[in-house]
Amino acid sequence: MKKIIYTVSSLIIGLTPIIAFYFYSSQTNIHKNNFERSFLPPEQLHNKQVLEIQDRGYYIAHITPEKVFISTYTAPNRLLIINYNLTEIQSVELSIPDVQLSVVKSAKISAKAVKITIDSTNVFIVDKATPALIYGELSGTSYTHLGNNNFNEAIALPPSSFIIRRYNSRLQQNVLRKVSKKSNNEDTVSYKLEKQVDGIFCTLGTMLYSKDLHQIIYVYRFRNQYVGLDTTLNVLYIGNTIDTTSYAKIKTQTVPSENRIVLSRYTPEVNKHCTIFGNQLYIHSGLKADNELKDQFDKNSVIDVYSLKNQEYQFSFYLPNHEGKKLTDFRVYNDKIMALYDHFIVTYRINLNFFRDATDI
């Protein structure tokens, strides 16, 4: 009996390090991404406010010092104007004539096909289903349609232009081009995105426009790179995010019923949602750093902050999940953060000492 007890005890003692290692591994990243983050103290994010809204699919169309304009993909001509304390909500219907707005109908056909951007007193409409580019005054009923431009993504460039991303069949890849009243429909390349794999999925990314800096920032989705361009699409700088994914790890799959190729859900997304305020670029990263616990990463959305003055990484902070929901959109303005989660709007205040570059234009 003593021999059996001794054998069992020895077995337990021998397994203890293995069990401990397994538990530790479940809380850390077994697959190393070979980078670490410098985190702000959690208390730098405070004064949390929450508002539950009825519908889903909302995104932020505009932000001012006092209010945020929110629209939804399912009703692109409807705006919610909300203050930062989430105590005042105004619903506004854009009076866009049906004869000019095929976008409302197309929104029912294609998810996220139509997006509204507000700039001061102007409204810009990007309709990827038609496709169409439309702009006009926020309070008016007369809108300008910028011809038939084939594109797969676009952003407004106030007061009357757009930057579009389109597929160039000759180059077999996506390119960027500026579209305005003066431009024509000839396929003139203004900026050729860096092709790594197929020229389509490997060049996908988020386009941002900084009115303060007069720059377009293109953040690649599947690699650790972003590009700063002037408003005529000349390269100003190329920056890198802190992770080590320099080559897009594209995984695709075929949808036989639709006869098309789409991205696999297992394709690792490096840079998700992005925004700019002042001289700072904020990126919602899809990759866990080696000094993060897996449990922390899963329960939060990590935001990495970069300086657009010198393209250097500055610090990171967490935006906690809300009721189990992950971040779907966010904006920063001075000491305020507006974040969207499914059908929730959440606001935070932040310590401006860590965001000093934001107001140093």
PEHU-V900973 format. One record per residue. RES is the residue in one letter. PSI is psi as a letter, one per 40 degrees, with the letter a starting at -180 (none if undefined). OMEGA is omega in whole degrees, 0 to 359 (NA if undefined). Layout:
RES:PSI:OMEGA
RES:PSI:OMEGA
//
This chain:
M:d:179
K:d:180
K:d:179
I:d:180
I:d:180
Y:d:180
T:d:180
V:d:180
S:d:180
S:d:180
L:d:180
I:d:180
I:d:181
G:d:182
L:e:184
T:d:178
P:d:180
I:d:179
I:d:180
A:d:179
F:d:179
Y:d:179
F:d:180
Y:d:181
S:d:179
S:e:181
Q:e:179
T:i:183
N:h:178
I:d:175
H:h:183
K:h:175
N:e:172
N:f:170
F:i:179
E:i:180
R:i:174
S:h:188
F:i:169
L:i:172
P:i:183
P:d:183
E:e:178
Q:e:176
L:h:187
H:a:177
N:f:182
K:h:176
Q:i:183
V:h:175
L:h:177
E:h:179
I:i:191
Q:d:186
D:i:176
R:i:177
G:f:179
Y:i:173
Y:i:182
I:h:183
A:d:183
H:i:178
I:h:179
T:i:178
P:d:184
E:d:190
K:i:177
V:h:177
F:h:183
I:h:177
S:i:180
T:i:181
Y:d:182
T:d:177
A:g:190
P:e:180
N:e:179
R:h:180
L:i:168
L:h:178
I:h:191
I:h:175
N:i:187
Y:d:176
N:e:179
L:f:181
T:e:181
E:h:181
I:h:178
Q:h:178
S:h:183
V:h:175
E:h:177
L:h:183
S:g:180
I:h:182
P:h:180
D:d:181
V:d:179
Q:e:188
L:g:170
S:e:186
V:d:181
V:d:179
K:d:183
S:d:180
A:d:179
K:e:182
I:d:186
S:h:179
A:h:178
K:f:181
A:d:187
V:h:180
K:h:180
I:h:172
T:h:179
I:h:174
D:h:181
S:b:182
T:e:183
N:i:177
V:h:180
F:h:183
I:h:175
V:h:180
D:h:183
K:e:182
A:d:185
T:d:349
P:i:182
A:i:175
L:h:186
I:i:175
Y:i:179
G:a:179
E:i:184
L:d:182
S:e:184
G:a:179
T:e:179
S:h:183
Y:i:180
T:h:181
H:h:184
L:f:172
G:a:180
N:h:180
N:h:177
N:h:179
F:i:177
N:e:174
E:i:180
A:i:173
I:i:179
A:i:175
L:g:185
P:i:12
P:e:187
S:f:181
S:i:175
F:i:167
I:h:182
I:i:170
R:h:182
R:i:178
Y:h:178
N:h:185
S:d:179
R:d:179
L:e:182
Q:f:177
Q:i:176
N:i:176
V:i:175
L:i:180
R:i:177
K:h:181
V:h:178
S:a:177
K:d:185
K:e:184
S:i:176
N:a:184
N:e:177
E:i:184
D:g:179
T:h:183
V:h:176
S:d:175
Y:h:180
K:h:178
L:i:185
E:h:180
K:h:178
Q:d:184
V:c:185
D:e:181
G:e:180
I:c:183
F:d:183
C:e:180
T:e:179
L:i:180
G:a:180
T:h:176
M:h:179
L:i:175
Y:h:176
S:h:179
K:d:180
D:d:183
L:e:185
H:f:182
Q:i:168
I:h:177
I:h:177
Y:h:182
V:h:179
Y:h:184
R:d:189
F:e:176
R:i:187
N:f:185
Q:i:170
Y:i:185
V:h:175
G:h:183
L:i:172
D:a:187
T:e:172
T:e:174
L:f:168
N:h:184
V:h:176
L:d:180
Y:i:173
I:h:181
G:i:178
N:i:172
T:i:191
I:e:179
D:i:187
T:e:181
T:g:182
S:e:181
Y:h:184
A:h:179
K:g:187
I:h:174
K:h:183
T:i:175
Q:i:183
T:h:174
V:g:186
P:d:183
S:d:181
E:e:179
N:f:179
R:i:180
I:h:180
V:i:176
L:h:173
S:i:179
R:e:179
Y:e:176
T:h:183
P:h:180
E:h:185
V:d:181
N:h:184
K:b:181
H:i:182
C:i:174
T:i:180
I:h:165
F:h:182
G:b:180
N:e:185
Q:h:176
L:h:182
Y:h:182
I:h:172
H:h:186
S:i:177
G:e:183
L:i:179
K:h:177
A:i:182
D:d:180
N:e:175
E:i:171
L:i:181
K:d:181
D:d:178
Q:d:181
F:d:182
D:d:184
K:e:182
N:i:166
S:h:184
V:h:180
I:h:176
D:h:184
V:h:181
Y:i:175
S:h:178
L:e:176
K:d:183
N:e:178
Q:f:179
E:i:173
Y:h:182
Q:d:181
F:i:178
S:i:173
F:i:181
Y:h:164
L:h:185
P:i:171
N:i:178
H:h:182
E:f:177
G:e:182
K:h:178
K:i:178
L:h:177
T:d:177
D:i:177
F:i:176
R:i:177
V:h:174
Y:h:185
N:b:183
D:e:184
K:i:173
I:h:174
M:h:183
A:i:179
L:h:177
Y:h:178
D:b:177
H:f:176
F:i:172
I:h:182
V:h:176
T:i:177
Y:i:167
R:i:181
I:i:179
N:h:185
L:e:178
N:d:180
F:e:184
F:f:186
R:d:179
D:d:184
A:d:183
T:e:180
D:g:183
I:none:NA
//
